[in-house]
Amino acid sequence: MTATSPPPERGPDFVDKALGSLDHLLDVVHDKLLRPILLVGRTLAFIFVLLLVALVLVIVLIIGVTRLLDVYLFAGRVWITYVLVGAVSLTAGLIIWRRRRPAPTRGAPRD
């Protein structure tokens, strides 16, 4: 009987090297390209949701104040409530308008 010798050890297989390189390439593409895109998309989605929630809260607050003033302070005189809510809205709009910054025009010299 002859003793069988163990098979010679082979180096890494070509397929293993190719798949390892592909895996590394996909990791780099994911880290450098896809992750920033996903982070920007997620941030925009959260901002959009927060703005919608803020808009709903402002509308509910205005409706609540209008009903509160109409029912408890100026019972039956809804026009006074509308004047007060309009005056507050106008004042807020004027304050926001005054704080605006004009957009730079194209071709204008910069200081």
C-alpha beads as a LAMMPS data file, in Angstrom:
LAMMPS data file: protein, C-alpha beads

111 atoms
110 bonds

1 atom types
1 bond types

-500.0 500.0 xlo xhi
-500.0 500.0 ylo yhi
-500.0 500.0 zlo zhi

Masses

1 110.0

Atoms # bond

1 1 1 0.000 0.000 0.000
2 1 1 1.172 3.434 -0.804
3 1 1 0.638 6.278 1.501
4 1 1 -1.142 9.184 -0.048
5 1 1 0.452 12.500 0.527
6 1 1 -1.725 15.520 1.290
7 1 1 -2.571 17.671 -1.705
8 1 1 -0.245 20.616 -2.207
9 1 1 -1.509 23.859 -0.795
10 1 1 -2.797 26.207 -3.416
11 1 1 -2.667 29.955 -3.352
12 1 1 -5.860 32.004 -3.192
13 1 1 -8.231 31.067 -5.940
14 1 1 -8.781 33.497 -8.824
15 1 1 -12.510 33.604 -8.108
16 1 1 -11.870 34.455 -4.457
17 1 1 -9.553 37.289 -5.474
18 1 1 -12.046 38.622 -8.038
19 1 1 -14.959 38.521 -5.587
20 1 1 -12.839 40.118 -2.865
21 1 1 -11.876 42.932 -5.229
22 1 1 -15.503 43.383 -6.302
23 1 1 -16.623 43.470 -2.680
24 1 1 -13.991 46.093 -1.867
25 1 1 -15.008 48.182 -4.895
26 1 1 -18.670 48.064 -3.908
27 1 1 -17.800 49.072 -0.341
28 1 1 -15.828 52.061 -1.603
29 1 1 -18.639 53.113 -3.976
30 1 1 -21.169 52.805 -1.167
31 1 1 -19.064 54.806 1.288
32 1 1 -17.999 57.548 -1.128
33 1 1 -21.088 57.963 -3.308
34 1 1 -24.243 56.366 -1.972
35 1 1 -23.925 57.193 1.723
36 1 1 -23.766 60.994 1.174
37 1 1 -26.722 60.807 -1.224
38 1 1 -28.735 58.833 1.321
39 1 1 -27.824 61.259 4.108
40 1 1 -28.903 64.263 2.036
41 1 1 -32.156 62.550 1.087
42 1 1 -32.878 61.607 4.683
43 1 1 -32.119 65.151 5.857
44 1 1 -34.416 66.664 3.230
45 1 1 -37.198 64.253 4.177
46 1 1 -36.900 65.154 7.875
47 1 1 -36.886 68.873 7.075
48 1 1 -39.977 68.453 4.884
49 1 1 -41.814 66.565 7.636
50 1 1 -40.844 69.159 10.253
51 1 1 -42.038 72.008 8.033
52 1 1 -45.367 70.274 7.464
53 1 1 -45.811 69.684 11.197
54 1 1 -44.946 73.329 11.911
55 1 1 -47.445 74.487 9.279
56 1 1 -50.193 72.340 10.783
57 1 1 -49.404 73.634 14.270
58 1 1 -49.517 77.258 13.142
59 1 1 -52.860 76.720 11.403
60 1 1 -54.317 74.959 14.456
61 1 1 -53.015 77.743 16.698
62 1 1 -54.618 80.440 14.532
63 1 1 -57.935 78.577 14.466
64 1 1 -57.799 78.050 18.240
65 1 1 -57.031 81.693 18.976
66 1 1 -59.785 82.820 16.609
67 1 1 -62.364 80.588 18.275
68 1 1 -61.155 81.513 21.755
69 1 1 -61.433 85.233 21.038
70 1 1 -64.772 84.853 19.285
71 1 1 -66.402 82.749 21.995
72 1 1 -64.990 84.178 25.219
73 1 1 -63.788 87.743 24.594
74 1 1 -65.922 89.125 21.794
75 1 1 -69.034 86.976 21.893
76 1 1 -71.033 87.592 18.763
77 1 1 -68.621 90.138 17.303
78 1 1 -66.467 87.998 15.084
79 1 1 -65.243 90.985 13.077
80 1 1 -63.180 92.196 16.061
81 1 1 -61.513 88.795 16.227
82 1 1 -60.713 88.952 12.513
83 1 1 -59.256 92.446 12.910
84 1 1 -57.002 91.301 15.775
85 1 1 -55.813 88.155 13.983
86 1 1 -55.265 90.199 10.805
87 1 1 -53.285 92.840 12.698
88 1 1 -51.052 90.207 14.296
89 1 1 -50.528 88.515 10.911
90 1 1 -49.777 91.841 9.235
91 1 1 -47.285 92.778 11.944
92 1 1 -45.523 89.420 11.667
93 1 1 -45.398 89.752 7.879
94 1 1 -43.947 93.257 8.071
95 1 1 -41.270 92.116 10.524
96 1 1 -40.321 89.220 8.248
97 1 1 -40.338 91.512 5.202
98 1 1 -38.071 94.010 6.908
99 1 1 -35.524 91.298 7.804
100 1 1 -35.228 90.010 4.243
101 1 1 -31.994 90.317 2.302
102 1 1 -32.150 91.098 -1.410
103 1 1 -30.716 88.444 -3.669
104 1 1 -27.526 89.427 -5.497
105 1 1 -28.075 90.160 -9.158
106 1 1 -26.028 88.546 -11.885
107 1 1 -23.238 90.608 -13.298
108 1 1 -23.302 93.086 -10.463
109 1 1 -19.912 93.917 -8.946
110 1 1 -19.384 92.317 -5.579
111 1 1 -18.152 94.330 -2.649

Bonds

1 1 1 2
2 1 2 3
3 1 3 4
4 1 4 5
5 1 5 6
6 1 6 7
7 1 7 8
8 1 8 9
9 1 9 10
10 1 10 11
11 1 11 12
12 1 12 13
13 1 13 14
14 1 14 15
15 1 15 16
16 1 16 17
17 1 17 18
18 1 18 19
19 1 19 20
20 1 20 21
21 1 21 22
22 1 22 23
23 1 23 24
24 1 24 25
25 1 25 26
26 1 26 27
27 1 27 28
28 1 28 29
29 1 29 30
30 1 30 31
31 1 31 32
32 1 32 33
33 1 33 34
34 1 34 35
35 1 35 36
36 1 36 37
37 1 37 38
38 1 38 39
39 1 39 40
40 1 40 41
41 1 41 42
42 1 42 43
43 1 43 44
44 1 44 45
45 1 45 46
46 1 46 47
47 1 47 48
48 1 48 49
49 1 49 50
50 1 50 51
51 1 51 52
52 1 52 53
53 1 53 54
54 1 54 55
55 1 55 56
56 1 56 57
57 1 57 58
58 1 58 59
59 1 59 60
60 1 60 61
61 1 61 62
62 1 62 63
63 1 63 64
64 1 64 65
65 1 65 66
66 1 66 67
67 1 67 68
68 1 68 69
69 1 69 70
70 1 70 71
71 1 71 72
72 1 72 73
73 1 73 74
74 1 74 75
75 1 75 76
76 1 76 77
77 1 77 78
78 1 78 79
79 1 79 80
80 1 80 81
81 1 81 82
82 1 82 83
83 1 83 84
84 1 84 85
85 1 85 86
86 1 86 87
87 1 87 88
88 1 88 89
89 1 89 90
90 1 90 91
91 1 91 92
92 1 92 93
93 1 93 94
94 1 94 95
95 1 95 96
96 1 96 97
97 1 97 98
98 1 98 99
99 1 99 100
100 1 100 101
101 1 101 102
102 1 102 103
103 1 103 104
104 1 104 105
105 1 105 106
106 1 106 107
107 1 107 108
108 1 108 109
109 1 109 110
110 1 110 111
